[in-house]
Amino acid sequence: MEPINQLSGGDAGAEAEAFVPPSGLQGLRRRTGPVTLDSSPRSGRAGDGRRTTFREDVGHAAAETYLVTGLAFTLLGYLGIGYQWISQLIALLLYALLLMPGFIKVGYYYFFSSQVCRSVVYGEQPRNRLDLYIPRDHSKSCPVVAFVTGGAWIIGYKAWGALLGRRLAERGIIVACIDYRNFPQGTISDMVSDASEGISFVCNNAVSFGGDPNKIYLMGQSAGAHIAACALLEQAVKESKGDHTSWNVAQIKAYFGLSGGYNIQNLVDHFHERGLYRSIFLSIMEGEESLPHFSPEIVAKKSSAEAIALLPEIVLMHGTGDYSIPSSARYNPFMLHLQAVNNSVYFTCSETFAEVLKQAGGKVKLQLYEGKTHTDVFLQDPLRGGRDQHVEDVISVIHADDADAREKDALAPTPERLVDEWQIKLARQISPF
């Protein structure tokens, strides 16, 4: 299968029309002061910062639903019809149905909360949009997290970060969820380029939406963690060589990688067995010869000491029960079997990436969540309400040097439960991830 770099002109044009704010790209870029947000819970915000009507919100919801549906059918078209994917699709539908009460509540917040500024344009390509989650109290500059969502490089979408955005915004942190071109609209180099441009926009425009330019953090989940790590390392390598760049690694205080895969050269067989077939994956990654270039672990091994020294603190987070992208071979019976058959197979994700970074002189912290699956940390646990360990760990890093923020954290209200426990437990058993 040959890589496909873009959708048909009609599809791309329709998508761009659905997302471009009325004022266009320059509307936010010309802003020089903090965005003033309406506190009314019934109003949304357009990409240019103005209030939107209920009719516009409903229209936008319909447009985004259409886009997500299109992504799903595109995915099915590439995967084809087979027993494995039919069973996976059924499992996914049942999983979503069980968690639907929570998804509906989060969706209502996403479309109708005045704290969400949707589809801010950050670049010229289709899907070059980001969503901003702004704390209610934005009287002073807030830390900013630039978040790259997951989605198997095929169904990633900025709205997938709504629950995380809500939880962090409730604790005084601005979240910018960056959208990017998926396959087949783009291949991995397009995704990394989009993510880098989105990061650049956040770094260079943080003040315009009330962010603190000295407290910007980068985060990615699953495929988004891989893409964000690629963008960060690419940036460090360019800077170490003296190349011109639109943002600097020094602008990022820390990188959070959640459930990411950092050596995709060693993930091809694993993904193939789980249904992301080799031909599709290699098309996404632009061929087998490109795998080392888009494997952050391999890039880190080959990078100069100057490039590694530029990197911010790297915080790698992973559930030990994650079989979609396992944290280590010893937690994955399938990979252990492969190792027994072929001693040359060596699986690597967060743990080995952390070890490589340490040996190269990088600042790295590894946080493992015992028994947690690929979706537990990002979805099931936050939907339970209460103090979510992953969110608390992220906040503890961001607020480490802010005594006032830590004091507020101790007094922060406990998030409400969004889904009943029996539904979460059953969804966990059914989850295809």
N, C-alpha and C positions, 0 to 999 in steps of 0.2 A: 504493500500500500504506500502510495506516495504522500508526502506531507501536503496538506492543503492550507494555504495561508490566509484565505479570506472567504467570507460568505459571498453569495451572489449579490450584485449591486443593489437589487431591490430589498433584500433582507437587511443588509447593512444600513441602507438609507432609512428604512422604517424604524430600525432600532435607534439610530442616532436621533431621528425626529422625536421619538418617544422620550428621550432623556435630556435633550438640550434645554436648559432653562431659558426663559424669555429673553434675558439680557445677554445670552451667549457666554462664551468663554471668558471674556474680559470683565464681566460683571463683578466677579469676586476678586479677580486679580488686581483691579484698580482700587479695591478697598484699602484704606490706610488705618482705620480704627476698628475696634471690636464690633462684631455684629450685634445689633440690639435685637433680642428675641422677645416675642410676645409671650406673656405668661399664661394666656388663656389656654385651657386644656383642650379646646375644641378646634384650635387653629393649627395648621401645618405650616411648613416653610418651603418655599421654592428654592431652587438652586441659587437664585439671586438674592436670597434673604427676605423677600417679601412674604406677606401672609398669603396663603392659598385658600380658596373656597372649598366647601365640602364637595362640590361637583368636581373640582379639579383633583381633589384627593382621591375620589372614587375613580375618576378617569385614569389617574396615575397608577392606582392599584390594579386596574384592569390591564393597563399596558405592561406592567411588570409581571402580572400573572401570565400574560400571553408570552412574554419573553422566556420565563421559566419553563412553561409548557413546551415551547419550541426547543429549549435546551434538552429537555427530557427525551423528546422524540428524536432529536439529533443523536443523542447518546445511543438510543435503541437502534437507530439506523446503522450505526457503526458496529454495534455488538452483534447484530443479527439475531435470528431466532434460534434458540437452542435451549435444551433442558435447564442448563445451569442458570442462564440469565432469566428465563421465565420464573424459575423458583426464587431467584434473587429479587426480581421485580415484585413478586407476590409478597415476599418477606418485607420489602421496603414499604409497600402500600399498607400492610398490616401494622408495621412499626409506626408509620406516620399517623395512621388512624388512632392508635392507642395514645399517642402524645398530642393529638389534635387539640384538646382543650388548652394546653399550654401554648401551642403554636398560634391559636386564634387570639389569645391574650397578647402575645408578643407582636403579632401582626397588627392588632389594633393600635398598640403603642407605636409601632413603626410608621403607620400611615397617618395617625391622627394626633400624636403628641407634638406639642409646640417645641419640645426639646430636640426634635429630630429635623435636621436640614438635609433633605434628600437630593441626590443626583447633582452635586456640585461638579462642574466640568473642570478637569485638570489637564486635559490634553486634546489632541485633534482626532484621535482614532475612535472608532466605535467602542463603546464600553469604557471609555476613559472618563469615568464618573466616580464620585465617592460620596458616602453618607457621613454626616457629622452628628454625633450624639453630644449635646451640650448640657452640662450640669445646670440645675435650677439656679444655684448660687454661682453666678459667674461674675461677681463684683470685682474679683481679682484674677490675674492670669492663672490658668490651670495647666497642669501637666497634660501632655497629648500623647495618645497611643495611635500610631499608624498601623492598622490591622489589615493583613492580607488573608482573605478567607480561603478555605479548602474547597474540595469538590472534584477530586481525581483528575484535575487538569481539564475536565470536560464540562462539569456542571457547577463550577464555582460561581458565586454571585454575592454581591456586596451585602444583600439583606440577610445572608446567613449569619452575619455578625450582630444582628439586632439584640439578641439576648445578652451577649457579652457587652455590647455598647451600653445597654440599659443599666447593667449591674455596675459598670465602672463609672458611668455618668452619675449614678446615685451616690458615688463616693468622691465626687469632685474632680473626675478625670474626663477630659474630652477624648472621644474615640473617633477616628476617621477610618471608616471601612472602605478600602480601595477595591474597586472593580477592575477587571482586566479581561482581555480577550481569551476565550477558551478555545480548545480544539473542537472543530476544524477551522474556526474563524482565525485562529492563530496557532503557532507552534511555540515551543518553550522559550525561544529567544524573544518572541513577541510578548509573552507573558512577563518575562523578567524585565523587558524594556518598559512595559506598561507600569509594572509595580515600581520600578525605579523612578519613573516620571511622577507617579502618585506620591512617592516618598518625598521627592524634590518639592512638589507642590505644598505638601504639609510643612516641610522644613522652612520653606521660604514665605509661607503665608500664615503661619501659626498665629501671629499677632492679630491678623484680620478677623479671626473668629474667636478671639479671647484666649488663645493658648500662650503658654510660656515658651519662648524659643530656646530656652536653656534646659527645658525638661521635655524632650521629645524622645519617645520610645518606639521601637519597631517590634511588631509581633506578627506571627503567622501560625496557622493551624493546618495540619495535615499537608496537602499539596501546597497550600499557602505558606507553610513554614519552609518548605523546600524552595519555593520561588523567592521568598523574602531573603533567605540565606544566600541564594545565588546572587541576588541584587546587591546585598551587603558586601559579599566577598569580591564581586566584580568591581564595586566602587573602591574598595580598599586597594585592590591591585592597580587600578587606574591611578589613584592618588599617589601610590608608592613610586609610580613611573613618571609622575609629574604631568599626567594628562589633564586636560581641561574637563571639569565636571560641573553639573548644575547644582549639586549638593555635596556636602562633606560628611564623611563618616563621623567626624567629631561632633556633628550636630545630633547624633543618636547616643543617648545615655546608656541604653541597654537593648539587647535583642532577646525576645522571648520566643522560643520555638516549641510549639505544642504538638506532640504526636507527629513529628516530621520524619521524612526519610532523607538522609543526607549523602548516601552513596547509591544512586539509582542504578549504577552498573551491577550491583549485587541484588537489586530488587526486581529485575526483569522476570526471572523465573517465578518468583513469589507472586507477583501480580498476575502473571499468566495463569497460575493455578487458581487464583481467586476470581478470574473472569475478565480481568483487563488484559486482553490477549496481546501476545508479543508484537504482532504486526501493528496493532493500534498504538501500543506504548512507544514503539520505536519511531512511528510516524510523529507522535507528539514530541518526542525528544530529538527529532531531526536525524535519525539514523544511529546505528550502533557506535559509529566513530565519534559522535558528539556526547556520548554518555559521560566520559571523564570530565569534559568541560562543564557539564551541568550537574556534577556531583560535588557539593560543597566540601565534603571530606577530602576528596582527591585534590581539589583546588587548594585547600588549606595545606596539604602535605607538600605541594609543589610551590607554594607562595614563599616569597622572601620574608625574612624576619621583619623587615620594615613594613610590609603589608599587614602581617599578623599584629604587629604592635599598634596599628591604627584602629583595630577592631575595638568596639565597646565591650562591656561585660556581656557574655553570652550565657543566657539562662535556658537550659534545655529541660523540657517537662514532658513526661511520658508515663502512661499507665503500663504496669507490668503485665496486664491481661490483654494488651492490645495485639490482636492478630492481623489487623489490616496493615499496619506498619509497626511491627514489634520493636520494643525498645532494645532488645538484645536476643541473640540466637537461643540463649538458654531458657527463654520464656516461650519459645515457639517450637512445639513438637514437630511441625512440618519441616522447619529448617534444620532441626537436629537430625531428622531422618536423612535429609539430603547430605548433611555433613558426614554421616555414617557411611553413605554410599560413595561419596566423592569428597575426599579430604580437602580438595582445593576450594570447596564452597565455603565462604565465610560471610556470614550475615552481619550487617552493620547499620545501626540507626543512631539513636541519641547517645547511647553509652559509648560506642566507639568513636563517634564524632567528638564527644567531650574529651576522650582520651587523646585524640589527635590534636585537638586545640591546645590541651594542656602541654603536650610534648613540644608544640611549636611556640609555646610562650604566651598563649592567649589567656584571657581572664574568663573562666568558665565555671558555671555551677550546674550540677545535675540534680533535678528533682523528680524522683520516681513516685508514682501513686500505686501502692500495692493493690493488685487485683483489678485495677480499673481498665476498662476496655477503651477502644478508639472513640466511642461516643459518650462514655460515662462522664469523662472530665469536661467535655465541651457542652453536652446537652442534658443528659439525665440528671447529673448532680445539680446544676443550676435550676432545673425545673422543679426540684424537690423543695426549693426555698431554703431559708436558713443561711448560715455562713458556709459558703462553698469554698473548699480548701484551695482550689486552683485560683479563684478570684482573689482570695486573701493572700496567697503567695505572690501574685502579681502586684497587688497593692502594697505589700510590705516592702518590695523593692522600690517602687515608685515613690513611696512616702518615707523612705528610710532617713532622709535628711530634713524632714519637715515635721517638727514636733507638734505644731498646731494641727496638721492633717492627721497625725497618729492619734491625737486626743479625740478628734472628731470620729475617727474610725472606731474607737472603743465605744462611742455613744451612738453609732449609726443604727438606725432601725433594722430589724431582721427582715430580709426579703420574704414575701409571701410565697407559699407553695402554689405552683401552677398546675400540677398534675397529681392525681392520687397515687399513692405508693404502689398499689397492686398493678396499676397500668404501667408505671415505670419499670417494675420488675419484669412484667410480661414482655414489654417492649424490648428490654435488654436481652431476653432470651431469643426473641425473634429477629433482632437486628441483623441485617446482612453485612454490617461493617465489622 
